[in-house]
């Protein structure tokens, strides 16, 4: 079912009362796409909607100094963006996962999967720049961008094919362990930074 808020009572008023520009608000509300089931088309129109939403949120104060109107507006925009992400993924999770993994021939861990998803469909998940900014903030100042990772991963894991594939990817040895194993075999000791592995006897 498509999200439907174009005619939500006072939606525009709610956003304008938060200090957002009327033209930008109307542009965002009018950009809500109707999905066609075509991956390329749906990716394009959804990315446009998410980008406009990001720009709207960028007009608001940072999290802590926000007044109640700004807080409500921010939550409203996030909610509508996330509803569309859910609908997009319900329609296209198999196609998206095929693109991410080259039809299953490529194994991506969770941290790489969510990052590459943002490159294939901009706005579907936070990009590297947004995540870097978020990481520098105190917990009380964060926007909760990881929620969007959760939306993607929940759809991946709910699908029998992509879910098994991702679980397999997470069980594979990490690339950096190859060099560590060679060092351990040669020297009997590996310093992992937070732990040390050594061979005795």
N, C-alpha and C positions, 0 to 999 in steps of 0.2 A: 504494500500500500504506500502510495506517495505521501510525503509530508505535505500538509496543506495549511499554510498560514497567511496566504496573500490577503484573505479577508478577515484575519484575526482582529477582533475589535481592539482598537487603540494600539495596535502593534507599532505603527509609525509614530504615534504620539509618545509611546513609551520610550522609543529610541531618541526622538527629538528632545524630549524632556531631560535626557541625559546629556544634552549639549551637542549631539551629533548633527551634522549638516543635513538639511531636509533633502537636498538633491541626492546625496550619497545614500541616505536611508531608502529613498524611493528606488534608486538604482539597484540596491541590494535586494529589496523585497521583490522587485520585478524580475530579478535574475534567477529566481528559483526555477530550476529546470524540470521539465517532464522527461523522465528517462525513456529512451526508445529501445533499450535492449542491445544497442550497438556500442561496443566497448569504446571505440575511438570517439564517437560523438558524445556519449555520456561522460567520458573522462574530461573532455574539453569543457562542456557546459558546467559540470560540477566544479572543476578547478577554477573557473571564472567566478562562480558563486562563493567558493571558499576564500578566494583572494579578496573579493569585495568585503566579505565578512571580516577578514583579517585587517583590512584597512580601516573598517569602522571601529574595531576594537582598539586599533592603534590611536584613535582620536581620544580615547578615554584616558583618565589618569591611571597611574600605576595602581596596583591592587590596594595597598594600605590607605592612601589618601582618598580613595573613592567615596563619594557620597552615596546614599541609598539608591538614587536614580541611576547612577553609573553602574553600581553593582548589579542592579536588576537588568539593565541593558546588556551588560557583558554576559551574564548568565543566559539571557534570552538568545543572544547571537550564537553562543557556544551550543546551546541546546538545538537550535535549528540546523547548525552546521553538522552536528553529530547525528541527527536524524537522517540527514541526507547521506552521510557516510555509511550508515547502516543499510539504507536502501540501495546505495551503489554496490556495496559488497554483497548484499543478498542476490543481486542480479549478476555480479561479475567476479565473484571470488575465484572460480576455477580459471577463467581467462587471465586474471591478474596473477595468480600463482604460477600459471604456465609461463607467463612473461618473466616473472621474477626468477624462475628456476630453469629457464630454457627447456620447457616441457619436461621437467623433472630430472634433467641431466646435471643440474647444478644444485649443490646443497648449501643453503644459507642458514646460519644461526639466527636466532631471534633478533639480535641487535643489528645485524646486517639486513635482515628482511624488512624491518620497519623503515630503515634509512633508505633502502633502494625503492621501496614503495612510494616514497615521497618524490623520487625522481621520475618514476613512470607515470604517476598520477599526482601532480603537484597539489598539495593541500589535503590529500587523503590522510597523511600522517605528518607530524612536524618535521621540517627539514633539519639538517645538521646545525644550521645557524640558530634556529629557534631553540633547539635543545641545548646548545652551548650557553645561550643567554639564560635559559631556565635553570641550568645547573648552578649558575653563579648566585642564584637567589636563595634566601632563607625559605624554609618550608612555608611559612605563613605568607610569603610574598609570591609563591609560585602560582601559575595559572592552571596547573593540573594537565599539562599537555600529554602526559603519559596515558591519560584516559583514551586518547585517540589511538595509541598503540594497542591498548586493550581491545578496542572495537575491532581492529584489523585481526589481531591474533585470535580473538574468540571465533571469528568467522573461519579463519584458516583451520583451527583445531576442530571446529564443528563439522568440517567436511572430511569424510573418511579418507579420501585420497591425499589431499594436501595435509591433513592432520597427521597421518602416518609418516608422510615424507618429512615434515618439519621435526617430528619426534626422532626420526632416523638421523636427521642433520645434527640435532643437538647431542646425539650419542656418539657421533664421529669424533676422532681425535682433533683437537684444535691445531691449526697450521703451525703455531709457534712451538708445539710440543715436540715436533720432529727434531729440532736442534737441541732441545733440552734432553731428550732421550739419548742422543749421541753423546752429549756432554756427561750425562750420568754414567753411561756405559764406560766411557774413557776414564773419568776421574772418580767415579763412585760418589759424587756429590753434586747437588744442584741447589742453588740459592734462588728461591722464588720470590724473594723480597719479604713477604709476610710469613714465609715458612721455609725450612731447609729440609731437603730429602737427602739422606746419606745411606750408604751401604756399609754394613758392618759384617765382617766375616765373609 
